[in-house]
Amino acid sequence: MKASSPYPPGATNANWFQLFNAIAFQITLGSPMILYAKSLGATATVLGVIASLTPLLTIAQIPAARFLARTGYRRFIFAGWGSRTVIVFFMATVPLMTFLNDLAKISLLLFCLFVFNLLRGIASGAWLPWMTDLIPEEVRGRFLSRDQLFMNAGCLAALALSAIMLRGNAAPHQFAIIFLVSALGGLVSLAFLLRTPDIEGHEQLATSTARVPWREIVMYPPFLKLVIFTVLWVVTVGAVAVFNVAFMKTKLGFSESRILFFTTFYFLAALISLPLVGRLLDRTGSKIVLQGALAVTFFVHCGWWLVSASVVAPSLLLLCVLHFINGVAGASFNVAQVRLVMNTMPSTGRSHFFAFFTVITSLGLGFSPIAWGLIIDAIGEWQRATGPLLWNRY
């Protein structure tokens, strides 16, 4: 006899939503978009701005949180996700606009990404409160690891398809096809979103329209510690993924297809490690997993530093290993941190706690790539050798 699912009926539709949503955002907000912008001659500062739009525009969650009571979680997210999917369909036409020069295309691309991320920022504030209400605390570790598993499978599928489509010297129409795949992924994700059970009539929704005690929210001790920890983390790692891609393209001379091939190892590692991480979380808690992820991430960054300083040769095996190990650490950190966040937030005012937490940490994540982009452009082509080390902008 088949064992019954530990999750509420219909809740696993949220996982399928994450899979197809990941196909959409991994292309629109990930390496394929960075590579397209780079093909148009985008500077490091522009790449930093592209990477920063997603986290910076989560600030829209704070004013949007008060409207959750009127619309409900599912309807609120559907409106935002549906609108941004329309934007992606338009973005798919940008590479085909031969009447525009590269600067005009970059400008139009930035405008589309701004609108896309603004809509995402408004709607995404409902996701964590929704899942926190929907999933019982005792199975959140397993559910979140499953959720991350589906999301990373979508990212892996998107990158594998992008790597195949962008072989050789990628032409504009190839980027257009990839962006169209992103839009179609977003469209399919909406069908699974509508099948996920909504949560209605909860006290935290009913009270969310009252005056918000922001001082009490910010000074709530467990919440404040978690905010400080997460901000320090995102400021440290926020720009790494963007400039790893730029480094491999400009300094190592790898093709778009080869860079995307390396990136697939990150998501492959996540797929392999997440089932174990989920069971470990429910058994030991979040902090042990977070500590292990931090330690592994530190050594991965040391590896990239040695490669960029020309101390270690950038062999294919080494770059695959760095991406793979980083995938284990990144997936472990993400699922452990989300579980810790869910368990830290009090039920009263939950939507506003989540909105404030996401906005503050996202601001750190958003300013990080802009700052690093400005620094990298300011350093330019300067370099100096000190023994075996070659100091340069990367």
LUMVOMAR-404487 format. One line per 10 residues: number of its first residue (from 1); their letters; for each residue x, y, z of N, C-alpha, C, CB. Coordinates in steps of 0.1 Angstrom, whole numbers. Glycine has a CB too. Layout:
<atoms>
NUM) A) X/Y/Z/X/Y/Z/X/Y/Z/X/Y/Z  ...
</atoms>
This chain:
<atoms>
1) MKASSPYPPG) 8/-12/0/0/0/0/9/12/0/-10/0/12  6/22/-9/14/34/-10/12/43/2/11/41/-23  24/48/8/23/56/19/17/70/15/37/58/26  9/75/24/3/88/21/13/99/22/-9/91/31  11/110/15/20/121/14/20/129/28/18/131/3  31/133/33/31/141/45/27/155/43/45/141/52  25/159/31/21/173/28/6/175/26/29/178/15  1/187/27/-13/189/25/-17/186/10/-17/203/28  -29/181/8/-33/178/-6/-31/190/-15/-48/174/-6  -25/187/-27/-23/197/-37/-10/206/-35/-34/206/-37
11) ATNANWFQLF) -4/204/-23/8/213/-20/19/211/-29/12/211/-5  21/198/-34/32/196/-43/31/202/-56/34/181/-45  20/208/-60/19/216/-72/28/228/-71/4/221/-74  31/233/-59/40/244/-57/54/240/-61/41/248/-42  58/227/-60/71/223/-65/72/223/-80/74/209/-60  61/219/-87/61/220/-101/60/234/-106/49/212/-107  54/243/-99/54/257/-102/69/262/-101/46/265/-92  76/257/-91/90/262/-90/99/257/-101/96/257/-76  96/245/-106/104/239/-117/103/248/-130/100/225/-120  90/250/-134/89/258/-146/92/273/-144/74/256/-151
21) NAIAFQITLG) 89/278/-132/93/291/-129/108/293/-130/88/295/-115  116/282/-125/130/283/-126/135/283/-140/136/271/-119  129/275/-149/132/276/-163/131/290/-169/123/266/-172  121/297/-164/118/311/-168/129/320/-163/104/316/-164  131/320/-149/140/331/-144/154/327/-146/137/332/-129  158/315/-147/172/312/-149/177/317/-162/174/296/-149  169/318/-172/172/324/-185/172/339/-185/163/318/-196  160/344/-180/158/359/-180/167/366/-170/144/362/-177  170/360/-159/178/367/-148/192/360/-146/170/367/-135  195/350/-153/207/343/-151/218/344/-162/204/328/-149
31) SPMILYAKSL) 226/334/-163/238/335/-172/234/338/-187/245/322/-172  223/332/-193/220/336/-206/218/351/-208/208/328/-211  211/357/-199/209/372/-200/222/379/-199/199/377/-190  231/375/-189/244/382/-188/252/380/-200/251/375/-175  252/368/-206/259/366/-219/254/374/-230/259/351/-222  241/375/-231/235/384/-242/239/398/-240/220/383/-242  238/403/-228/242/417/-225/257/419/-228/240/421/-210  265/409/-225/280/410/-228/282/410/-243/287/398/-221  274/402/-250/275/402/-265/272/416/-271/266/392/-271  264/424/-264/261/437/-269/271/448/-264/247/441/-264
41) GATATVLGVI) 281/443/-257/292/452/-252/289/459/-239/293/463/-262  281/452/-230/278/458/-217/290/458/-208/267/450/-210  292/469/-201/303/470/-192/300/462/-179/307/485/-189  311/461/-170/309/454/-157/298/462/-149/322/454/-150  298/475/-150/288/482/-142/274/479/-147/291/497/-144  272/478/-160/259/474/-166/255/460/-161/259/475/-181  264/451/-162/262/438/-157/258/438/-142/274/429/-159  264/446/-134/261/447/-120/247/453/-118/271/456/-113  243/462/-126/229/468/-126/219/457/-129/228/480/-135  222/449/-140/213/438/-143/211/429/-132/218/431/-156
51) ASLTPLLTIA) 222/425/-125/221/415/-114/215/421/-102/235/411/-111  215/435/-101/210/441/-89/195/444/-89/217/454/-86  189/444/-101/175/448/-103/166/439/-95/171/448/-117  169/426/-96/160/416/-89/160/419/-74/165/402/-91  171/419/-67/171/421/-52/166/435/-48/184/418/-46  170/445/-56/167/459/-52/152/462/-53/174/469/-61  146/456/-63/131/459/-65/122/451/-56/128/457/-79  128/442/-47/120/435/-37/115/445/-27/128/424/-31  120/457/-27/115/468/-18/100/470/-20/123/481/-20  95/466/-32/81/468/-34/72/459/-26/78/465/-49
61) QIPAARFLAR) 79/449/-19/71/440/-10/65/447/2/80/429/-6  72/457/7/67/464/19/54/471/16/78/474/23  52/480/6/39/485/4/29/475/-1/40/497/-6  34/465/-7/24/455/-13/19/446/-2/31/446/-23  26/444/9/21/434/20/7/437/25/31/435/31  4/450/25/-9/453/31/-21/449/22/-10/468/33  -18/446/10/-29/442/0/-32/427/0/-26/447/-14  -23/419/7/-25/405/8/-39/401/13/-14/398/15  -43/409/24/-56/406/30/-67/407/20/-58/415/42  -66/415/10/-78/418/1/-78/407/-10/-77/431/-5
71) TGYRRFIFAG) -66/402/-14/-66/394/-26/-63/379/-23/-55/399/-35  -56/376/-12/-51/362/-9/-38/359/-16/-62/352/-14  -31/350/-11/-18/347/-16/-17/343/-31/-12/335/-8  -26/333/-34/-25/328/-48/-29/338/-58/-34/315/-49  -39/345/-56/-44/355/-66/-33/366/-67/-57/361/-62  -27/370/-56/-17/381/-56/-5/377/-64/-13/384/-42  0/365/-62/12/360/-70/8/358/-84/17/347/-64  -4/353/-87/-8/350/-101/-8/363/-109/-21/344/-102  -13/374/-103/-13/387/-110/1/392/-114/-21/397/-102  10/391/-104/24/395/-107/31/386/-116/31/396/-94
81) WGSRTVIVFF) 30/373/-114/37/364/-123/32/364/-137/37/350/-117  19/365/-138/13/366/-152/17/378/-159/-2/366/-151  17/390/-152/22/402/-159/36/402/-163/19/414/-150  45/396/-155/59/396/-158/62/386/-170/67/393/-146  53/376/-171/55/367/-182/52/374/-196/45/355/-181  43/383/-196/40/391/-208/53/399/-212/28/400/-206  60/404/-202/72/412/-204/83/403/-210/77/418/-191  84/390/-206/94/381/-212/91/379/-226/94/368/-204  78/377/-230/75/375/-244/80/387/-252/60/373/-246  78/399/-247/83/411/-254/99/411/-255/78/424/-247
91) MATVPLMTFL) 105/407/-244/120/406/-244/126/397/-254/125/402/-230  118/387/-257/122/377/-268/124/383/-281/113/365/-268  117/395/-283/118/402/-296/129/411/-297/105/409/-299  136/415/-286/146/425/-286/158/421/-295/151/428/-272  163/408/-294/175/405/-302/172/405/-317/179/391/-299  159/405/-321/155/405/-335/153/419/-340/142/397/-337  154/429/-331/152/443/-336/165/449/-342/148/452/-323  167/445/-355/179/449/-362/180/464/-365/179/441/-375  168/471/-363/169/485/-366/174/493/-354/154/490/-369  177/486/-343/183/493/-331/198/489/-330/176/488/-318
101) NDLAKISLLL) 206/499/-326/220/496/-323/222/489/-309/229/509/-324  234/485/-306/236/478/-294/233/486/-281/251/473/-293  236/498/-281/233/507/-270/218/508/-268/239/521/-272  210/509/-278/196/510/-277/190/497/-272/190/514/-291  196/486/-277/191/473/-272/194/471/-257/197/462/-280  206/475/-253/209/474/-239/199/483/-230/223/478/-236  196/495/-235/187/504/-228/173/498/-227/186/517/-235  168/492/-238/155/486/-239/155/473/-230/151/482/-253  166/466/-230/167/454/-221/166/458/-206/180/447/-224  173/469/-203/173/473/-189/159/478/-185/183/485/-187
111) FCLFVFNLLR) 152/484/-194/139/489/-191/129/477/-188/133/498/-202  130/467/-197/122/455/-196/125/447/-183/124/445/-208  138/446/-180/142/439/-167/137/447/-155/157/438/-167  137/460/-156/132/468/-145/117/465/-143/134/484/-148  109/466/-153/95/463/-152/93/449/-147/88/465/-165  100/439/-153/99/425/-149/101/423/-134/109/416/-157  112/429/-129/116/427/-115/107/435/-106/130/431/-113  102/447/-111/92/454/-102/80/446/-100/89/467/-109  74/439/-111/63/431/-109/66/419/-100/58/426/-123  78/413/-102/82/402/-94/83/406/-79/95/396/-98
121) GIASGAWLPW) 89/418/-77/91/423/-63/77/425/-56/98/436/-63  67/430/-63/54/432/-57/48/419/-53/45/440/-67  49/409/-62/41/397/-60/48/387/-51/39/390/-73  62/387/-51/69/377/-44/68/377/-29/84/378/-47  63/388/-23/61/389/-9/51/380/-3/57/403/-5  42/374/-12/32/365/-7/37/350/-7/20/365/-17  49/347/-13/53/333/-14/56/327/-1/64/332/-24  66/333/6/70/326/19/59/326/29/82/334/24  51/337/31/40/335/41/30/324/36/32/348/42  28/323/24/19/313/18/24/299/22/17/314/3
131) MTDLIPEEVR) 37/296/19/42/283/21/44/280/36/56/282/15  46/291/44/47/289/59/34/285/64/52/302/65  23/291/60/10/287/64/5/273/59/-1/297/60  10/270/47/5/257/40/12/245/45/7/259/25  25/246/48/33/234/51/36/233/66/47/235/44  32/222/73/34/220/87/49/221/90/29/207/92  52/226/102/66/228/106/75/216/106/67/235/120  69/204/110/77/192/112/81/186/99/68/182/119  76/190/87/80/185/74/86/196/65/68/178/68  88/208/71/93/219/62/106/216/56/94/231/70
141) GRFLSRDQLF) 115/209/64/129/206/58/128/198/46/137/199/69  120/187/47/118/178/35/111/186/24/110/166/39  101/193/27/94/200/16/103/211/9/81/207/22  110/218/17/119/228/11/130/222/3/124/237/22  135/211/8/146/204/0/140/199/-13/152/193/8  127/194/-13/120/190/-25/118/202/-34/107/183/-22  114/213/-28/111/225/-36/124/230/-43/106/236/-26  135/230/-35/148/234/-41/152/224/-52/158/235/-30  149/211/-50/152/201/-59/146/203/-73/148/187/-54  133/206/-72/125/209/-84/130/222/-91/110/211/-81
151) MNAGCLAALA) 133/232/-83/138/245/-88/152/243/-95/139/255/-77  161/236/-89/174/233/-95/173/225/-107/183/227/-85  163/215/-107/161/208/-120/157/217/-131/150/197/-117  148/226/-128/144/236/-138/156/245/-143/133/245/-133  164/249/-133/176/257/-137/185/249/-146/183/262/-124  187/236/-142/196/227/-150/191/225/-164/198/214/-143  178/223/-165/172/221/-178/173/234/-187/157/218/-177  171/246/-180/173/258/-188/187/261/-192/168/270/-179  197/258/-184/211/260/-188/215/250/-198/220/259/-175  211/237/-197/215/227/-207/209/231/-220/209/213/-202
161) LSAIMLRGNA) 196/235/-221/191/239/-234/198/252/-239/176/242/-232  201/261/-230/208/273/-234/222/270/-240/209/283/-223  229/261/-234/242/257/-238/241/250/-252/248/247/-229  231/242/-254/229/236/-268/226/247/-278/218/225/-267  217/256/-275/212/266/-284/223/276/-287/200/273/-279  232/279/-278/242/290/-280/255/285/-284/243/298/-267  256/273/-290/269/268/-295/276/277/-305/267/254/-301  289/277/-304/297/286/-313/295/300/-310/293/283/-327  295/308/-321/293/323/-320/278/325/-320/300/331/-331  272/327/-309/257/328/-308/252/340/-316/253/329/-293
171) APHQFAIIFL) 242/338/-324/235/348/-332/223/354/-324/231/343/-346  219/366/-328/207/372/-321/195/363/-321/204/385/-328  192/356/-332/180/348/-332/181/336/-322/177/342/-346  193/332/-319/195/321/-309/191/326/-295/209/315/-309  195/338/-292/191/344/-279/176/346/-279/198/357/-277  170/350/-290/155/352/-291/148/339/-287/151/357/-304  153/328/-293/146/315/-290/147/312/-275/153/304/-299  159/314/-270/161/311/-255/152/319/-247/176/313/-251  150/332/-250/141/340/-242/127/336/-244/143/355/-246  123/331/-256/110/326/-258/107/314/-249/108/322/-273
181) VSALGGLVSL) 117/305/-248/116/293/-239/113/298/-225/129/285/-240  120/309/-221/118/314/-207/103/319/-206/127/326/-205  98/325/-216/84/330/-215/74/318/-214/81/339/-227  77/308/-222/68/296/-222/69/289/-208/72/286/-233  81/288/-203/82/282/-189/74/290/-179/97/282/-185  74/303/-180/66/311/-171/51/309/-173/69/326/-173  47/306/-185/33/304/-188/28/291/-182/31/304/-203  37/280/-183/33/267/-178/33/268/-163/43/256/-183  42/275/-157/43/276/-142/30/282/-136/54/285/-138  23/290/-144/11/296/-139/0/286/-137/6/307/-148
191) AFLLRTPDIE) 0/276/-146/-10/265/-145/-9/258/-131/-9/255/-157  3/255/-127/6/248/-115/3/257/-103/20/242/-114  6/270/-105/3/279/-94/-12/279/-90/7/293/-98  -20/279/-101/-35/279/-98/-40/266/-92/-42/281/-111  -32/255/-93/-36/242/-87/-31/241/-73/-31/231/-95  -23/250/-68/-18/250/-54/-28/255/-45/-5/258/-53  -32/248/-34/-43/253/-25/-39/266/-19/-45/243/-14  -49/275/-19/-47/288/-13/-50/288/2/-56/299/-20  -45/298/10/-48/299/24/-56/311/26/-35/299/32  -68/310/32/-77/321/34/-82/322/48/-89/320/24
201) GHEQLATSTA) -84/334/52/-91/336/65/-82/335/77/-102/326/67  -68/335/75/-59/334/87/-58/347/94/-45/329/82  -56/347/107/-55/359/115/-45/368/110/-53/356/129  -33/363/105/-22/372/101/-26/380/88/-10/364/99  -35/374/80/-40/381/69/-50/391/73/-46/371/58  -58/388/82/-69/397/86/-64/409/93/-79/390/95  -53/408/100/-47/419/108/-37/426/100/-42/414/121  -33/422/88/-22/429/81/-25/443/77/-18/420/70  -38/447/77/-41/460/72/-41/470/84/-55/460/66  -38/466/96/-37/475/107/-24/482/107/-39/467/121
211) RVPWREIVMY) -22/492/116/-10/500/116/2/490/119/-10/511/127  12/491/111/23/482/112/34/487/122/30/480/98  36/479/133/46/483/143/60/480/138/43/476/156  66/488/129/79/485/123/90/485/133/82/495/112  89/493/143/100/493/153/100/480/161/98/505/163  89/475/165/88/462/172/93/451/163/74/460/177  89/452/150/93/441/141/109/441/140/87/443/127  114/453/137/129/453/135/137/449/148/133/467/131  132/453/160/139/450/172/136/436/178/136/461/182  128/428/172/125/415/177/138/407/176/113/408/169
221) PPFLKLVIFT) 144/403/188/158/398/188/161/387/179/161/394/202  153/376/178/157/365/169/157/370/154/148/353/170  147/379/151/146/384/138/158/393/134/133/392/136  162/402/143/173/411/141/186/403/138/174/421/153  189/393/146/201/385/145/201/378/131/202/374/156  189/373/127/188/366/114/190/376/102/175/359/112  185/388/104/187/399/93/201/402/92/178/411/97  208/405/103/222/409/103/231/398/96/228/412/117  228/385/100/236/374/95/234/373/80/232/361/101  221/374/75/219/372/61/224/384/53/204/371/59
231) VLWVVTVGAV) 223/396/58/229/408/51/244/406/49/226/421/58  251/402/59/265/400/58/268/389/47/271/395/71  260/379/47/262/368/37/260/373/23/253/356/40  249/380/20/246/384/7/255/394/1/231/389/6  260/403/10/269/414/6/282/407/1/272/424/17  286/396/8/298/389/5/297/381/-8/302/379/16  286/374/-10/286/365/-22/277/371/-33/281/352/-17  271/382/-31/261/387/-41/265/389/-55/255/399/-36  278/392/-57/283/395/-70/291/384/-77/291/408/-70  293/373/-69/303/363/-74/298/356/-87/305/353/-63
241) AVFNVAFMKT) 285/352/-87/280/345/-99/281/353/-112/266/341/-97  278/366/-111/278/375/-122/292/376/-128/273/389/-119  302/379/-119/315/382/-124/324/370/-126/322/391/-114  319/358/-121/325/345/-126/323/343/-141/320/334/-118  310/346/-145/307/345/-159/315/355/-167/292/348/-161  316/368/-163/324/378/-170/338/374/-171/322/392/-164  344/368/-160/358/364/-159/361/353/-169/362/360/-145  352/343/-169/354/332/-178/352/336/-193/344/321/-175  344/346/-196/342/351/-209/354/360/-214/329/359/-210  357/370/-206/367/380/-210/382/376/-208/365/393/-203
251) KLGFSESRIL) 384/369/-196/398/366/-193/402/351/-198/400/367/-178  393/342/-196/396/328/-200/392/325/-214/389/319/-191  384/334/-220/380/333/-234/371/321/-238/393/331/-242  363/317/-228/354/306/-231/342/311/-238/350/299/-217  336/302/-246/324/305/-254/312/305/-244/322/295/-265  301/310/-249/288/310/-242/284/296/-238/277/317/-250  285/287/-248/281/273/-245/290/266/-234/282/265/-258  303/269/-235/312/263/-225/309/269/-211/327/266/-229  307/282/-210/303/288/-197/291/282/-191/302/303/-198  281/280/-199/268/274/-195/270/260/-191/257/276/-205
261) FFTTFYFLAA) 279/253/-198/282/239/-194/288/238/-180/292/233/-204  297/247/-177/302/248/-163/291/250/-153/313/258/-162  283/260/-156/272/263/-147/263/252/-144/264/275/-152  261/243/-153/252/232/-151/257/223/-139/250/223/-163  270/223/-137/275/215/-126/270/220/-112/290/215/-126  268/233/-111/262/239/-99/249/232/-96/261/254/-100  240/232/-106/227/227/-104/226/212/-103/217/232/-115  235/205/-110/236/191/-109/240/187/-94/247/185/-119  249/194/-88/253/192/-75/242/194/-65/265/201/-70  234/204/-68/222/207/-59/212/195/-60/215/220/-64
271) LISLPLVGRL) 210/190/-72/200/179/-74/205/167/-66/199/176/-89  218/164/-66/223/152/-59/223/154/-44/237/150/-64  226/166/-39/227/168/-25/214/171/-17/237/179/-22  204/177/-24/193/182/-17/184/171/-10/184/189/-26  182/159/-15/175/149/-7/181/146/6/174/136/-15  194/145/7/201/143/19/200/155/29/216/140/17  201/167/23/200/179/31/187/181/38/203/191/22  176/177/30/163/178/36/161/170/48/152/175/26  165/157/47/164/148/59/173/153/70/168/134/55  185/158/67/194/163/77/188/175/85/207/167/71
281) LDRTGSKIVL) 181/184/77/175/196/83/165/192/94/169/204/73  156/183/90/145/179/100/151/172/112/135/171/93  163/166/110/169/158/121/177/167/130/177/147/116  185/176/124/196/183/132/193/198/133/209/181/126  184/203/125/181/218/125/189/225/114/185/224/139  187/238/113/193/246/102/207/250/105/184/258/100  211/253/117/224/259/120/236/251/116/225/263/134  235/238/118/247/229/114/249/229/99/244/215/120  237/229/92/238/229/77/244/242/72/224/226/71  239/253/79/244/266/75/259/268/77/237/277/82
291) QGALAVTFFV) 264/263/89/278/263/92/287/256/82/281/258/106  282/244/78/289/236/68/289/243/54/283/222/67  278/249/50/277/256/38/287/268/37/263/260/35  287/275/48/296/287/49/311/282/47/295/294/62  315/271/54/329/267/53/332/262/39/331/255/63  323/255/32/326/251/19/327/263/9/315/241/14  318/272/11/318/284/2/331/292/3/306/293/6  336/293/16/349/300/18/360/293/9/353/299/33  361/280/9/371/273/2/369/274/-13/372/258/6  356/275/-18/353/276/-32/358/290/-37/338/275/-35
301) HCGWWLVSAS) 356/300/-29/360/314/-32/376/315/-32/355/324/-23  382/308/-23/397/307/-23/402/301/-37/402/299/-11  394/291/-41/398/285/-54/397/294/-66/390/272/-57  386/302/-66/384/312/-77/395/323/-76/370/318/-76  399/327/-64/409/337/-62/422/332/-67/410/341/-47  426/319/-65/438/314/-70/438/313/-85/441/300/-64  427/310/-91/426/310/-106/427/324/-112/412/303/-110  420/333/-106/421/347/-111/434/353/-109/410/355/-105  442/349/-99/455/354/-96/466/347/-104/458/354/-82  461/338/-113/471/330/-121/480/321/-113/479/339/-130
311) VVAPSLLLLC) 476/317/-101/484/308/-93/481/294/-97/482/310/-78  469/291/-100/464/278/-104/459/279/-119/454/272/-94  462/269/-127/457/269/-141/443/266/-141/465/259/-149  435/273/-149/420/271/-150/417/259/-158/413/283/-155  420/247/-154/417/235/-161/402/232/-161/425/223/-155  398/225/-171/383/222/-172/379/214/-160/380/213/-185  387/204/-155/383/197/-143/382/205/-131/394/186/-141  391/215/-129/391/223/-117/378/232/-117/403/232/-117  375/238/-129/363/246/-129/350/239/-127/363/254/-143  350/226/-132/338/218/-130/337/215/-115/339/205/-138
321) VLHFINGVAG) 348/212/-109/348/208/-94/344/220/-86/362/203/-90  349/232/-90/345/244/-82/330/247/-83/353/256/-87  325/246/-95/310/248/-97/302/237/-90/307/248/-112  307/225/-90/300/214/-83/299/216/-68/306/200/-87  311/218/-62/312/220/-48/304/232/-43/326/221/-43  304/243/-51/297/255/-48/282/252/-49/300/266/-58  278/243/-58/264/239/-59/259/232/-47/261/230/-71  267/223/-41/263/217/-28/262/227/-17/274/206/-25  271/236/-16/271/246/-6/259/256/-8/284/254/-5  257/260/-20/247/270/-23/233/264/-20/247/275/-37
331) ASFNVAQVRL) 230/252/-25/217/246/-22/215/243/-8/216/233/-30  225/239/-1/224/236/14/221/249/21/237/229/19  228/259/18/226/272/25/212/277/22/236/282/20  207/277/10/194/283/6/183/276/14/192/282/-9  183/262/13/172/255/20/172/257/35/172/241/16  184/256/41/185/258/55/182/272/60/200/255/60  185/282/52/182/296/55/167/298/54/189/305/46  160/293/44/146/295/43/139/288/54/141/290/29  143/276/58/137/269/69/139/277/82/143/255/71  150/282/84/153/290/96/144/303/96/168/294/97
341) VMNTMPSTGR) 143/309/85/134/321/84/120/318/87/135/327/70  115/307/81/101/303/84/99/300/99/97/290/76  108/294/105/107/290/119/109/302/129/116/279/123  115/312/124/118/324/132/106/334/133/131/331/128  99/335/121/89/345/120/77/342/129/84/347/106  72/351/138/60/349/145/48/349/136/59/360/157  37/343/141/25/342/133/18/356/131/15/332/138  19/364/142/13/377/141/21/387/133/11/383/155  15/393/122/23/402/114/33/395/105/30/412/122  30/382/102/40/374/94/43/380/81/35/360/92
351) SHFFAFFTVI) 33/385/74/35/390/60/45/402/61/22/395/54  44/410/71/53/422/72/67/418/76/47/432/81  68/408/85/81/403/89/88/398/77/80/392/100  81/390/69/88/384/57/91/395/47/78/374/50  82/405/45/85/416/36/97/424/40/73/425/34  98/427/53/109/435/58/122/427/56/107/440/72  122/415/60/134/406/59/139/405/45/131/392/65  130/402/36/134/401/22/139/414/16/122/396/14  133/425/19/137/438/14/151/441/19/127/449/17  153/440/32/166/445/38/177/436/32/165/444/53
361) TSLGLGFSPI) 175/423/32/186/414/27/188/416/12/183/399/31  177/418/5/178/420/-9/185/433/-13/164/420/-16  184/443/-5/191/456/-7/206/453/-7/187/467/3  210/445/3/225/442/4/229/434/-8/228/434/16  220/424/-13/223/416/-25/223/425/-37/213/405/-26  215/435/-37/214/444/-49/226/453/-50/201/451/-49  230/459/-39/241/469/-40/254/462/-42/241/477/-27  255/450/-38/268/443/-40/273/442/-54/267/428/-34  265/437/-64/270/436/-78/273/450/-84/261/429/-86  265/460/-80/267/474/-85/281/479/-80/256/484/-81
371) AWGLIIDAIG) 283/477/-67/296/482/-61/308/474/-68/296/479/-46  307/461/-69/318/454/-75/319/457/-90/315/439/-74  308/460/-97/309/464/-111/317/477/-113/296/465/-117  313/487/-104/320/500/-104/335/498/-101/314/510/-94  338/490/-91/352/488/-88/360/481/-99/353/479/-75  354/471/-105/361/464/-116/363/473/-128/352/452/-120  353/481/-131/355/491/-142/366/501/-139/342/497/-146  366/505/-126/376/515/-122/390/510/-122/373/520/-108  392/498/-119/405/491/-119/410/489/-134/405/478/-111  400/486/-142/403/484/-156/413/473/-159/409/497/-162
381) EWQRATGPLL) 423/476/-167/432/466/-172/445/466/-163/436/468/-186  445/473/-152/457/474/-143/460/460/-138/455/484/-132  473/456/-137/477/444/-131/491/445/-126/475/432/-140  495/437/-116/508/438/-111/512/424/-105/510/449/-100  524/419/-108/528/406/-103/536/408/-90/537/399/-114  533/399/-80/540/398/-68/543/384/-65/531/404/-56  555/380/-69/559/366/-68/550/358/-77/557/360/-53  543/347/-72/535/339/-81/521/345/-83/533/325/-75  518/356/-76/505/362/-77/504/373/-88/500/368/-64  494/373/-96/491/383/-106/479/391/-101/489/377/-120
391) WNRY) 481/402/-95/470/411/-90/463/418/-102/475/421/-80  450/416/-103/442/423/-114/428/425/-108/442/414/-126  420/431/-117/407/435/-112/398/424/-107/399/442/-123  400/412/-112/392/400/-107/398/394/-95/391/390/-118
</atoms>
